[in-house]
Amino acid sequence: MPKMIVSIDGVVIKEVQLTKDRTTLGRRPYNDIVIDNLAVSGEHAVLQMSGSEVHLEDLNSTNGTYINGKAVKKQLLQNNDTVEIGKYKIKYINEVPGATFDKTVIMKPGMVPPPAEATAGAGAPAVAEAGDVKGAIKVLSGAAAGREVPLVKVVTTIGKPGVAVAAITKRPYGFVVAHVEGGNKPTLNGTAIGQEPVTLKNGDLLELAGTQMQFVQG
């Protein structure tokens, strides 16, 4: 099943499966793929699926839509095409058997883990596999208090759509969190989180849409 993987500054913030004939993309909350950023028009583009083919059409947006760096009005998407809207990159993946999601993570050239984390000990590999790091979110308040959510996917979104949504992304050296959408920004240890990813440490306290959570690593 085809899907779109949305990232900013090399950090994946959401993954959307294309299940409908028509999937809209834009800043307004009624779109199927919402990107809450002023560079994105209210109704920016539409994805039209016919069988196994997906066409992307720009809806006369203010800043335009680009595929692999080229401005387009309407184009058939190919596997691994990168759609660019403002600072956002949206990778189109048409799954083939045996493909793994980890291969689709978008990294900026030259991006490397902090040296202290990369060299964990003598003879240790320079970079750990993304699957090696383990973490979970423990809910501390609200109806789900006591529940623990394992962070097993590359991207895990938490919160309430339209109110506050954050994305926790698994990296080779640990986890990062970023604000995705909603008017209320989540907080990390009492400090508001923006769209720039922040590295999570064991025991960090998150608050999102009135719910308190704790990040547990390992």
Secondary structure per residue as TSV (DSSP state, phi and psi in degrees):
chain	resnum	aa	ss	phi	psi
A	1	M	-	360.0	129.2
A	2	P	E	-66.3	152.6
A	3	K	E	-149.4	160.9
A	4	M	E	-116.8	132.2
A	5	I	E	-115.3	112.7
A	6	V	E	-92.8	131.8
A	7	S	E	-140.5	159.2
A	8	I	E	-140.3	133.0
A	9	D	T	52.5	37.4
A	10	G	T	82.4	-0.2
A	11	V	E	-107.5	121.8
A	12	V	E	-70.3	127.8
A	13	I	E	-112.7	-22.2
A	14	K	E	-161.6	157.4
A	15	E	E	-130.2	127.9
A	16	V	E	-124.2	120.7
A	17	Q	E	-77.8	135.9
A	18	L	-	-90.2	104.2
A	19	T	-	-114.9	-13.3
A	20	K	S	-107.8	162.2
A	21	D	S	-66.6	-30.4
A	22	R	E	-133.6	119.4
A	23	T	E	-122.1	121.1
A	24	T	E	-94.7	151.7
A	25	L	E	-134.2	130.8
A	26	G	E	175.7	-174.9
A	27	R	S	-82.4	-29.4
A	28	R	S	-67.4	144.1
A	29	P	T	-65.4	-16.3
A	30	Y	T	-83.2	-5.0
A	31	N	S	-69.5	156.5
A	32	D	S	-70.5	-39.0
A	33	I	E	-115.6	108.0
A	34	V	E	-98.0	125.0
A	35	I	-	-120.9	104.0
A	36	D	-	-82.7	79.2
A	37	N	-	-149.3	140.2
A	38	L	T	-65.2	-20.1
A	39	A	T	-73.7	-13.2
A	40	V	S	-101.8	130.0
A	41	S	-	-70.0	158.5
A	42	G	T	-55.0	-44.8
A	43	E	T	-125.0	94.7
A	44	H	-	-89.9	-48.7
A	45	A	E	-154.8	166.1
A	46	V	E	-134.5	142.9
A	47	L	E	-108.3	121.3
A	48	Q	E	-112.5	120.9
A	49	M	E	-105.0	129.9
A	50	S	E	-133.5	106.4
A	51	G	T	64.8	-124.4
A	52	S	T	-96.1	1.6
A	53	E	E	-97.9	143.1
A	54	V	E	-128.7	123.4
A	55	H	E	-102.4	138.8
A	56	L	E	-105.6	130.1
A	57	E	E	-127.0	128.1
A	58	D	E	-77.6	134.9
A	59	L	-	-99.3	54.8
A	60	N	S	52.6	43.9
A	61	S	-	-68.1	158.7
A	62	T	S	-65.9	-45.7
A	63	N	S	-101.2	-0.6
A	64	G	-	81.5	167.9
A	65	T	E	-125.7	135.1
A	66	Y	E	-121.9	142.6
A	67	I	E	-121.9	119.8
A	68	N	T	52.2	39.1
A	69	G	T	87.4	-1.2
A	70	K	E	-114.5	128.4
A	71	A	E	-63.2	134.7
A	72	V	E	-133.2	153.7
A	73	K	S	-100.0	-48.5
A	74	K	E	-151.5	134.0
A	75	Q	E	-155.1	145.9
A	76	L	E	-74.7	128.3
A	77	L	-	-82.8	140.0
A	78	Q	-	-109.2	152.9
A	79	N	T	-52.0	132.9
A	80	N	T	77.0	6.3
A	81	D	-	-61.7	146.3
A	82	T	E	-114.1	116.6
A	83	V	E	-89.2	131.1
A	84	E	E	-116.5	125.1
A	85	I	E	-132.5	109.1
A	86	G	T	60.5	-131.1
A	87	K	T	-86.2	-3.8
A	88	Y	E	-88.5	140.5
A	89	K	E	-117.8	131.8
A	90	I	E	-122.7	110.2
A	91	K	E	-89.3	130.6
A	92	Y	E	-93.2	122.7
A	93	I	E	-122.2	122.6
A	94	N	E	-107.9	98.7
A	95	E	-	-53.2	136.3
A	96	V	-	-118.3	148.3
A	97	P	T	-54.8	134.1
A	98	G	T	92.0	-11.4
A	99	A	-	-73.8	146.8
A	100	T	-	-114.8	146.9
A	101	F	G	-62.4	-32.4
A	102	D	G	-56.5	-31.1
A	103	K	G	-70.2	-15.7
A	104	T	G	-94.9	-0.7
A	105	V	-	-64.4	128.0
A	106	I	-	-90.8	120.1
A	107	M	-	-118.0	139.3
A	108	K	-	-73.5	145.5
A	109	P	T	-56.4	133.6
A	110	G	T	85.5	-2.9
A	111	M	-	-73.3	121.6
A	112	V	-	-133.1	154.4
A	113	P	-	-66.3	157.7
A	114	P	-	-56.7	138.4
A	115	P	H	-55.3	-38.3
A	116	A	H	-63.3	-33.4
A	117	E	H	-82.5	-32.3
A	118	A	H	-71.8	-34.6
A	119	T	-	-105.4	79.6
A	120	A	-	-74.9	-16.0
A	121	G	S	176.5	170.3
A	122	A	T	-60.5	130.0
A	123	G	T	78.7	0.2
A	124	A	-	-73.3	149.0
A	125	P	-	-63.2	149.5
A	126	A	S	-62.9	-38.4
A	127	V	S	-133.9	127.7
A	128	A	-	-77.1	153.6
A	129	E	-	-69.0	147.9
A	130	A	G	-58.7	-30.4
A	131	G	G	-72.6	-12.4
A	132	D	G	-77.6	-27.5
A	133	V	-	-83.6	141.1
A	134	K	-	-128.4	145.3
A	135	G	E	-161.7	169.2
A	136	A	E	-154.4	159.3
A	137	I	E	-111.8	124.2
A	138	K	E	-103.9	122.7
A	139	V	E	-80.3	127.4
A	140	L	-	-103.5	-20.6
A	141	S	S	-139.9	169.5
A	142	G	S	84.9	-172.4
A	143	A	T	-63.9	-27.5
A	144	A	T	-97.3	15.6
A	145	A	T	-53.5	133.7
A	146	G	T	96.5	-15.2
A	147	R	-	-76.0	143.1
A	148	E	E	-120.0	127.1
A	149	V	E	-108.3	109.6
A	150	P	E	-67.2	138.5
A	151	L	-	-94.1	78.0
A	152	V	-	-95.7	-20.9
A	153	K	S	-88.3	163.3
A	154	V	S	-62.7	-39.4
A	155	V	E	-128.0	128.6
A	156	T	E	-121.9	122.3
A	157	T	E	-98.2	141.4
A	158	I	E	-132.9	153.9
A	159	G	E	118.6	-164.7
A	160	K	E	-118.6	118.4
A	161	P	T	-54.5	135.0
A	162	G	T	87.3	-18.5
A	163	V	T	-107.2	-62.6
A	164	A	E	-162.5	125.8
A	165	V	E	-131.6	133.0
A	166	A	E	-122.7	155.6
A	167	A	E	-120.8	130.6
A	168	I	E	-105.5	119.2
A	169	T	E	-108.6	132.0
A	170	K	E	-81.6	126.2
A	171	R	E	-114.1	166.8
A	172	P	T	-58.1	-28.0
A	173	Y	T	-106.8	1.6
A	174	G	E	155.2	-147.8
A	175	F	E	-128.4	147.2
A	176	V	E	-126.7	154.2
A	177	V	E	-125.8	144.9
A	178	A	E	-147.1	151.0
A	179	H	E	-76.4	131.7
A	180	V	E	-104.3	-52.6
A	181	E	E	-157.4	167.7
A	182	G	S	101.9	151.8
A	183	G	S	-74.9	-25.6
A	184	N	S	-95.1	115.5
A	185	K	-	-76.6	138.5
A	186	P	-	-68.5	160.5
A	187	T	E	-120.3	147.9
A	188	L	E	-121.1	113.4
A	189	N	T	52.4	38.8
A	190	G	T	88.7	-5.7
A	191	T	E	-107.1	132.7
A	192	A	E	-63.5	140.7
A	193	I	-	-101.1	133.9
A	194	G	-	-100.9	-158.8
A	195	Q	S	-82.1	-9.2
A	196	E	S	-79.1	129.6
A	197	P	-	-65.3	141.3
A	198	V	E	-119.9	133.0
A	199	T	E	-70.8	134.4
A	200	L	-	-91.5	141.1
A	201	K	-	-117.4	151.8
A	202	N	T	-54.5	127.6
A	203	G	T	93.3	-5.1
A	204	D	-	-59.2	143.1
A	205	L	E	-105.3	125.5
A	206	L	E	-109.8	142.3
A	207	E	E	-129.0	127.5
A	208	L	E	-144.8	122.3
A	209	A	T	52.9	39.0
A	210	G	T	82.5	1.3
A	211	T	E	-107.4	132.6
A	212	Q	E	-96.0	136.1
A	213	M	E	-137.1	159.7
A	214	Q	E	-127.2	135.1
A	215	F	E	-87.0	129.4
A	216	V	E	-122.6	124.5
A	217	Q	E	-109.8	144.3
A	218	G	-	95.8	360.0
